[in-house]
Amino acid sequence: MQHPYSEIPELAQTGQSIGVLRIPVEQDVPFTPRVRAIVDSPEFQRLRQITQLALASRVYPGATHTRFEHALGVYDNALRYLWQLGRDPRFVQTVSVYDAEVLIVAALLHDIGHWPFCHPIEDMALPQMPPHEVFAREFVGPGTELGNILTSVWNIAPEDVLDVLVAKSNSPSSRLRRSILSGPIDIDKMDYLVRDSQHCGVPYGRHFDRNRLMNSLIVNEAGDGLAITSKGKTAAEMMVFARYVMFTEVYWQHAVRSATTMFARAFFELLPKLNLNALFRMSEPELIQTLRSTAEGSDVAVLTEGLFGNRRALFKRLAEYSIFQEEPLYRALRQKSCSELVQCSEHLCLRIGRQLNRTVGRLEILIDAPPQHREVEFRVEIYSRSEHRYRPLREVSPIVDSMAKTQFDDCVKKVRLFASETLREELRSKLTPAEINALVHEIL
């Protein structure tokens, strides 16, 4: 029986139209002429100049892989998902061949609106900064080179691709495709967990069975999202744990967060002097140079040069709060906005200066707290063929249930105080942790 999506060139198993593009690790990505048209466009090539993990390379030297590589991996996952889900009659009834092609393009372009250091900047939730998905219209909308490629080469309306990236319609097909691109077991996570783990040189994101999980994919009971069959249960559990460990050991590792916090504070200070329209279109090296030159001669240069200068000088961890350590301080600080955290850190610098009987610079202590938006929770149904029944995975999985009882963000994202190395050593010699915590209480 012919696969319902076999007429899509990228899913064809034979034919001269299929080439491959190799990306790490030993991954052959189908590369058709119309995919090449997208990849060779200036807008897509720009992703070569934007690293996937931004400031993590200051801690993990190998973490210099780019959004370009990641986008190709997500596109390859989209093909694998479509091949598996094409076996589910309910999926085929909902998602037409045209819809499937729109999903393929959306997978390729899901990060097209990214600017350098996008996630650290977005996490600040500044009113003048649009989400990168919304900014995608600048590159994909009607009249752009990419928009023209979609229309003339793919016979796809750019607005249909943008609708998958930034929801406007609410049809079952749209919701189902969005769950594939951004959901508990989406094609994005399925790529970045493994890819980030590989480039960081850590094993944590690679220890789940991707093939088993993909081969268990079906449509959920409502028909508007993904579910898995019972054979994928263990693979799903391992994916939950892989994500948890990657957050604790890589994305929210304390030195990575020190670099991220230094960048965020520098960007906050320099923002009034920056041209945002130009910034959105810069490469990463261009933005770094812009920040360094704008900060030159000011107190912000301590931060920009510590991150991007010839001598790395990351701030050191002074204190750490979580739901398990000093929970009242954690709860009080994690709900504050970026500007409120800046005020708190400056007040803390003043209080500590009085305690030490000397002036402490306003940028010598920084506060890092989780962004106010939450990560996507791992809510997925599991289907038992023997029972002919869908159930939430957490009901049948002890590990998922245990991790669901406490909000994911609260477990992996801590509140931290960072200080310049000199100040941190002085404080540790003169104040106890309890005395430092008391000073933090005073500023709240």
VEXDREN-2710 file (C-alpha; in Angstrom, 1 decimal):
% VEXDREN-2710
k/r/px/py/pz
1/MET/0.0/0.0/0.0
2/GLN/1.4/3.4/-1.0
3/HIS/2.2/5.8/1.8
4/PRO/-0.3/8.7/1.7
5/TYR/2.5/11.3/1.7
6/SER/4.8/9.5/-0.8
7/GLU/4.2/12.1/-3.5
8/ILE/6.0/14.7/-1.3
9/PRO/9.6/14.7/-2.8
10/GLU/11.3/15.0/0.5
11/LEU/9.6/11.8/1.7
12/ALA/10.2/9.9/-1.5
13/GLN/12.5/6.9/-1.0
14/THR/13.8/6.7/-4.6
15/GLY/14.4/9.1/-7.5
16/GLN/17.1/11.5/-8.7
17/SER/15.5/14.4/-7.0
18/ILE/16.8/13.2/-3.6
19/GLY/20.2/14.2/-2.4
20/VAL/21.5/14.4/1.1
21/LEU/23.1/17.0/3.3
22/ARG/25.2/15.6/6.1
23/ILE/25.0/17.1/9.6
24/PRO/26.4/15.8/12.9
25/VAL/26.1/13.2/14.1
26/GLU/26.3/11.1/10.9
27/GLN/22.8/12.3/9.9
28/ASP/21.8/12.3/6.3
29/VAL/19.2/15.0/5.7
30/PRO/17.1/14.7/2.4
31/PHE/18.0/17.7/0.2
32/THR/15.8/18.3/-2.8
33/PRO/16.1/21.3/-5.2
34/ARG/13.2/23.1/-3.5
35/VAL/14.8/22.6/0.0
36/ARG/18.0/23.9/-1.5
37/ALA/16.2/27.1/-2.7
38/ILE/15.2/27.8/0.9
39/VAL/18.5/26.9/2.5
40/ASP/20.5/29.0/0.0
41/SER/18.5/32.1/0.6
42/PRO/20.3/34.9/2.5
43/GLU/17.7/34.8/5.3
44/PHE/18.3/31.1/6.0
45/GLN/22.1/31.4/5.5
46/ARG/22.0/34.1/8.2
47/LEU/21.4/31.3/10.7
48/ARG/25.0/30.1/10.2
49/GLN/26.0/33.2/12.2
50/ILE/23.8/32.5/15.2
51/THR/24.8/29.9/17.7
52/GLN/22.3/27.6/19.2
53/LEU/23.3/27.9/22.8
54/ALA/24.7/31.4/22.8
55/LEU/26.7/31.9/26.0
56/ALA/27.0/28.2/26.9
57/SER/30.2/28.1/24.9
58/ARG/31.9/30.2/27.6
59/VAL/31.5/27.1/29.8
60/TYR/31.3/24.2/27.2
61/PRO/33.8/25.0/24.5
62/GLY/32.2/22.7/21.9
63/ALA/28.8/24.4/22.2
64/THR/29.4/26.6/19.1
65/HIS/26.9/24.8/16.8
66/THR/24.4/27.0/15.0
67/ARG/20.7/27.5/14.4
68/PHE/21.5/26.6/10.8
69/GLU/22.5/23.0/11.8
70/HIS/19.6/22.8/14.2
71/ALA/17.0/23.9/11.7
72/LEU/18.1/21.1/9.3
73/GLY/17.8/18.6/12.1
74/VAL/14.3/19.7/13.0
75/TYR/13.3/19.5/9.3
76/ASP/14.6/15.9/9.2
77/ASN/12.6/15.1/12.2
78/ALA/9.5/16.5/10.5
79/LEU/9.9/14.1/7.7
80/ARG/10.3/11.2/10.1
81/TYR/7.2/12.2/12.1
82/LEU/5.2/12.5/8.8
83/TRP/6.3/9.1/7.7
84/GLN/5.2/7.5/11.0
85/LEU/2.0/9.5/11.4
86/GLY/1.1/8.7/7.8
87/ARG/0.2/5.3/9.1
88/ASP/-2.5/6.7/11.3
89/PRO/-5.7/7.1/9.4
90/ARG/-7.0/9.8/11.7
91/PHE/-3.8/11.9/11.0
92/VAL/-4.2/11.5/7.2
93/GLN/-7.8/12.5/7.4
94/THR/-6.9/15.7/9.2
95/VAL/-3.6/16.7/7.6
96/SER/-3.7/17.0/3.8
97/VAL/-0.6/16.6/1.5
98/TYR/-0.5/20.4/1.3
99/ASP/-0.7/20.7/5.1
100/ALA/2.1/18.3/5.4
101/GLU/4.3/20.3/3.0
102/VAL/3.5/23.5/5.0
103/LEU/4.7/21.6/8.2
104/ILE/7.9/20.7/6.4
105/VAL/8.6/24.3/5.5
106/ALA/7.6/25.5/9.0
107/ALA/10.1/23.0/10.5
108/LEU/12.9/24.4/8.3
109/LEU/11.9/28.0/9.1
110/HIS/10.9/27.6/12.8
111/ASP/13.9/29.7/13.9
112/ILE/14.1/32.0/11.0
113/GLY/13.1/35.0/13.1
114/HIS/15.9/34.4/15.6
115/TRP/18.4/37.2/16.3
116/PRO/21.7/36.6/18.2
117/PHE/21.3/35.8/21.9
118/CYS/17.6/35.6/21.2
119/HIS/16.5/33.5/24.2
120/PRO/18.4/35.5/26.9
121/ILE/16.9/38.7/25.4
122/GLU/13.4/37.2/25.2
123/ASP/13.5/36.0/28.7
124/MET/13.9/39.6/29.9
125/ALA/10.3/40.2/28.6
126/LEU/11.1/43.8/27.6
127/PRO/8.0/45.5/26.1
128/GLN/9.9/46.7/23.0
129/MET/11.2/43.3/22.1
130/PRO/8.8/41.1/20.0
131/PRO/8.9/37.3/20.2
132/HIS/11.2/35.8/17.6
133/GLU/8.3/33.9/16.1
134/VAL/6.5/37.1/15.3
135/PHE/9.6/38.6/13.8
136/ALA/9.7/35.7/11.4
137/ARG/7.2/37.7/9.2
138/GLU/10.0/40.1/8.4
139/PHE/11.8/37.3/6.6
140/VAL/8.9/35.1/5.3
141/GLY/6.1/37.5/4.6
142/PRO/4.8/38.4/1.2
143/GLY/7.3/40.3/-1.0
144/THR/10.4/38.8/0.8
145/GLU/12.8/36.5/-1.1
146/LEU/11.8/33.6/1.1
147/GLY/8.1/34.4/0.6
148/ASN/8.6/34.4/-3.2
149/ILE/10.4/31.0/-3.0
150/LEU/7.5/29.5/-1.0
151/THR/5.0/30.9/-3.6
152/SER/6.9/30.0/-6.8
153/VAL/8.9/26.9/-5.9
154/TRP/6.8/25.3/-3.3
155/ASN/3.3/26.6/-4.3
156/ILE/2.7/27.4/-0.6
157/ALA/1.2/30.6/0.7
158/PRO/3.7/32.2/3.2
159/GLU/0.7/33.1/5.5
160/ASP/0.0/29.3/5.9
161/VAL/3.6/28.8/7.1
162/LEU/3.4/31.8/9.5
163/ASP/0.1/30.4/10.9
164/VAL/1.9/27.3/12.1
165/LEU/4.7/29.4/13.6
166/VAL/2.4/32.0/15.2
167/ALA/-1.1/30.7/15.7
168/LYS/-4.0/32.5/14.0
169/SER/-6.3/29.8/12.8
170/ASN/-7.7/27.1/15.1
171/SER/-8.5/24.1/12.8
172/PRO/-7.7/20.6/14.0
173/SER/-5.0/20.4/11.3
174/SER/-3.4/23.6/12.5
175/ARG/-3.5/22.5/16.2
176/LEU/-2.1/19.1/15.3
177/ARG/0.8/20.5/13.2
178/ARG/1.6/23.0/15.9
179/SER/1.8/20.2/18.5
180/ILE/4.4/18.5/16.2
181/LEU/6.4/21.7/16.1
182/SER/6.0/22.8/19.7
183/GLY/4.6/20.4/22.2
184/PRO/5.7/17.8/24.8
185/ILE/7.3/15.5/22.2
186/ASP/7.9/17.9/19.4
187/ILE/10.4/17.8/16.6
188/ASP/12.3/20.8/18.1
189/LYS/13.1/19.1/21.5
190/MET/13.8/15.8/19.7
191/ASP/16.6/17.5/17.9
192/TYR/18.1/20.0/20.4
193/LEU/18.4/17.6/23.3
194/VAL/20.6/15.2/21.3
195/ARG/22.4/17.9/19.4
196/ASP/23.2/20.2/22.4
197/SER/24.3/17.2/24.4
198/GLN/26.7/16.1/21.6
199/HIS/28.3/19.5/21.2
200/CYS/28.5/20.2/24.9
201/GLY/30.4/16.9/25.4
202/VAL/27.9/15.6/27.9
203/PRO/25.8/12.4/27.7
204/TYR/22.6/13.5/29.3
205/GLY/20.5/14.5/26.3
206/ARG/21.4/11.4/24.2
207/HIS/20.2/8.7/26.5
208/PHE/16.7/8.1/25.3
209/ASP/15.4/6.0/22.4
210/ARG/14.4/8.5/19.7
211/ASN/13.6/5.9/17.1
212/ARG/11.3/4.0/19.5
213/LEU/9.6/7.2/20.6
214/MET/9.0/8.3/17.0
215/ASN/7.7/4.9/16.0
216/SER/5.1/5.0/18.7
217/LEU/3.6/8.3/17.6
218/ILE/-0.2/8.5/17.0
219/VAL/-2.9/11.1/17.2
220/ASN/-4.4/11.9/20.6
221/GLU/-8.0/11.1/21.6
222/ALA/-9.2/14.6/20.7
223/GLY/-7.5/14.5/17.3
224/ASP/-5.7/17.8/17.7
225/GLY/-2.3/16.7/19.1
226/LEU/0.2/13.9/19.5
227/ALA/0.0/10.8/21.7
228/ILE/2.1/7.7/21.9
229/THR/1.3/4.0/22.1
230/SER/2.3/2.0/25.1
231/LYS/5.4/0.7/23.4
232/GLY/6.9/4.2/23.6
233/LYS/6.3/4.6/27.3
234/THR/9.9/3.9/28.5
235/ALA/11.3/6.1/25.7
236/ALA/9.0/8.9/26.8
237/GLU/10.1/8.5/30.4
238/MET/13.7/8.7/29.4
239/MET/13.1/11.8/27.3
240/VAL/11.5/13.5/30.3
241/PHE/14.5/12.7/32.4
242/ALA/17.0/13.7/29.6
243/ARG/15.3/17.1/29.4
244/TYR/15.4/17.5/33.2
245/VAL/19.1/16.7/33.4
246/MET/20.0/18.9/30.4
247/PHE/18.4/21.8/32.1
248/THR/20.1/21.2/35.4
249/GLU/23.5/20.4/34.0
250/VAL/23.7/22.6/30.9
251/TYR/21.0/25.2/30.2
252/TRP/20.7/26.3/33.9
253/GLN/24.2/25.2/35.0
254/HIS/25.5/27.9/37.4
255/ALA/28.4/29.2/35.3
256/VAL/26.2/29.3/32.1
257/ARG/23.7/31.3/34.1
258/SER/26.4/33.6/35.3
259/ALA/27.3/34.4/31.7
260/THR/23.7/34.7/30.7
261/THR/22.9/37.1/33.6
262/MET/26.0/39.3/32.8
263/PHE/24.8/39.5/29.2
264/ALA/21.2/40.3/30.2
265/ARG/22.2/43.1/32.5
266/ALA/24.6/44.6/29.9
267/PHE/21.9/44.5/27.3
268/PHE/19.4/46.1/29.7
269/GLU/21.9/48.9/30.4
270/LEU/22.8/49.5/26.8
271/LEU/19.3/49.1/25.3
272/PRO/18.5/52.9/25.1
273/LYS/21.6/53.3/22.8
274/LEU/20.9/50.4/20.5
275/ASN/19.1/50.4/17.2
276/LEU/16.7/47.4/17.5
277/ASN/15.8/47.3/13.8
278/ALA/19.5/46.9/13.0
279/LEU/20.1/44.5/15.9
280/PHE/17.4/42.0/14.7
281/ARG/19.4/41.6/11.4
282/MET/22.9/41.3/12.8
283/SER/25.1/38.3/12.9
284/GLU/26.3/37.2/16.3
285/PRO/29.9/38.6/15.9
286/GLU/28.3/41.9/14.7
287/LEU/26.1/42.2/17.8
288/ILE/29.0/41.3/20.1
289/GLN/31.1/44.1/18.6
290/THR/28.2/46.5/18.8
291/LEU/27.7/45.8/22.5
292/ARG/31.5/46.1/23.3
293/SER/31.9/49.4/21.4
294/THR/28.7/50.8/23.0
295/ALA/29.8/49.8/26.5
296/GLU/33.4/51.1/26.0
297/GLY/34.4/53.6/28.7
298/SER/31.3/52.9/30.9
299/ASP/30.9/50.7/33.9
300/VAL/29.0/48.2/31.7
301/ALA/32.3/47.3/30.0
302/VAL/33.2/45.1/33.0
303/LEU/30.3/42.9/31.9
304/THR/30.9/42.9/28.1
305/GLU/34.6/42.5/28.4
306/GLY/34.2/39.7/30.9
307/LEU/32.1/37.9/28.4
308/PHE/33.6/38.8/25.1
309/GLY/37.1/40.2/25.8
310/ASN/40.4/38.5/25.6
311/ARG/40.3/37.4/29.2
312/ARG/37.2/35.6/30.4
313/ALA/35.9/36.9/33.7
314/LEU/32.6/35.5/34.7
315/PHE/30.9/36.5/37.9
316/LYS/30.9/33.9/40.7
317/ARG/28.0/32.4/42.5
318/LEU/27.4/34.2/45.8
319/ALA/24.1/32.6/46.9
320/GLU/21.5/30.1/45.5
321/TYR/17.8/29.7/46.3
322/SER/15.3/27.1/45.2
323/ILE/12.2/25.3/46.5
324/PHE/14.6/23.2/48.5
325/GLN/16.8/26.0/49.8
326/GLU/15.5/29.3/51.2
327/GLU/12.1/28.9/49.6
328/PRO/10.7/32.2/50.7
329/LEU/13.5/34.1/49.0
330/TYR/13.2/31.9/45.9
331/ARG/9.4/32.6/45.7
332/ALA/9.9/36.4/46.3
333/LEU/12.5/36.8/43.6
334/ARG/11.3/34.4/40.9
335/GLN/8.1/36.4/40.3
336/LYS/9.9/39.7/39.8
337/SER/10.3/41.3/36.3
338/CYS/13.7/42.1/34.8
339/SER/13.5/45.8/35.8
340/GLU/12.5/44.8/39.4
341/LEU/15.5/42.5/39.6
342/VAL/17.8/45.3/38.5
343/GLN/16.4/47.5/41.2
344/CYS/16.8/44.7/43.8
345/SER/20.4/44.1/42.7
346/GLU/21.3/47.8/43.0
347/HIS/19.7/48.1/46.4
348/LEU/21.7/45.0/47.5
349/CYS/24.9/46.6/46.3
350/LEU/24.1/49.7/48.4
351/ARG/23.3/47.5/51.5
352/ILE/26.4/45.4/51.1
353/GLY/28.5/48.6/50.6
354/ARG/27.3/49.9/54.0
355/GLN/28.0/46.6/55.6
356/LEU/31.6/46.6/54.2
357/ASN/32.0/50.3/54.9
358/ARG/33.0/51.0/51.3
359/THR/31.4/51.7/47.9
360/VAL/30.2/48.7/46.0
361/GLY/29.6/49.3/42.3
362/ARG/26.0/49.0/41.1
363/LEU/27.0/46.2/38.7
364/GLU/29.1/44.2/41.1
365/ILE/26.1/42.0/42.2
366/LEU/23.6/40.6/39.8
367/ILE/20.4/38.6/40.4
368/ASP/19.4/35.8/38.2
369/ALA/15.8/34.5/38.4
370/PRO/13.7/32.3/36.1
371/PRO/11.7/34.1/33.3
372/GLN/8.1/34.6/34.2
373/HIS/6.9/32.4/31.2
374/ARG/7.0/28.7/31.9
375/GLU/8.4/25.7/30.0
376/VAL/6.0/23.5/28.1
377/GLU/4.9/20.8/30.5
378/PHE/5.2/17.1/29.5
379/ARG/1.5/16.4/29.1
380/VAL/0.9/13.6/26.6
381/GLU/-1.5/10.7/26.3
382/ILE/-0.5/7.1/26.1
383/TYR/-2.8/4.6/24.2
384/SER/-3.2/1.1/25.3
385/ARG/-4.3/-1.1/22.4
386/SER/-5.3/-3.9/24.8
387/GLU/-7.6/-1.6/26.7
388/HIS/-8.6/0.6/23.7
389/ARG/-8.0/3.5/26.0
390/TYR/-6.1/6.8/26.2
391/ARG/-4.7/7.8/29.6
392/PRO/-2.3/10.7/30.6
393/LEU/1.2/9.3/30.7
394/ARG/1.7/10.5/34.3
395/GLU/-1.1/8.2/35.4
396/VAL/0.9/5.1/34.2
397/SER/4.4/6.3/34.8
398/PRO/5.9/6.8/38.3
399/ILE/8.8/8.9/37.0
400/VAL/6.6/11.3/35.0
401/ASP/4.1/11.5/37.8
402/SER/6.8/12.3/40.3
403/MET/8.2/15.1/38.1
404/ALA/4.7/16.4/37.4
405/LYS/3.9/16.9/41.0
406/THR/6.4/19.7/41.2
407/GLN/6.5/22.3/38.5
408/PHE/9.4/21.5/36.1
409/ASP/10.6/25.1/36.2
410/ASP/10.7/25.1/40.0
411/CYS/12.9/22.1/40.0
412/VAL/15.5/23.1/37.5
413/LYS/15.6/26.9/37.5
414/LYS/17.1/28.4/40.6
415/VAL/17.4/31.9/41.8
416/ARG/21.1/32.9/42.1
417/LEU/23.1/35.9/43.2
418/PHE/26.4/36.5/41.3
419/ALA/29.2/38.8/42.2
420/SER/32.5/39.9/40.8
421/GLU/35.2/37.4/41.9
422/THR/36.9/40.0/44.2
423/LEU/33.7/41.0/45.9
424/ARG/32.6/37.4/46.3
425/GLU/35.8/36.5/48.1
426/GLU/35.6/39.5/50.3
427/LEU/32.0/38.8/51.3
428/ARG/32.8/35.1/52.1
429/SER/35.6/36.2/54.4
430/LYS/33.4/38.8/56.3
431/LEU/29.8/37.6/56.1
432/THR/28.1/34.3/56.7
433/PRO/25.6/32.9/54.2
434/ALA/22.9/33.6/56.8
435/GLU/24.0/37.3/57.0
436/ILE/24.0/37.6/53.2
437/ASN/20.4/36.1/53.1
438/ALA/19.3/38.6/55.7
439/LEU/20.5/41.5/53.6
440/VAL/18.5/40.0/50.6
441/HIS/15.4/39.9/52.8
442/GLU/15.9/43.6/53.7
443/ILE/15.7/44.7/50.0
444/LEU/12.5/42.8/49.3
END
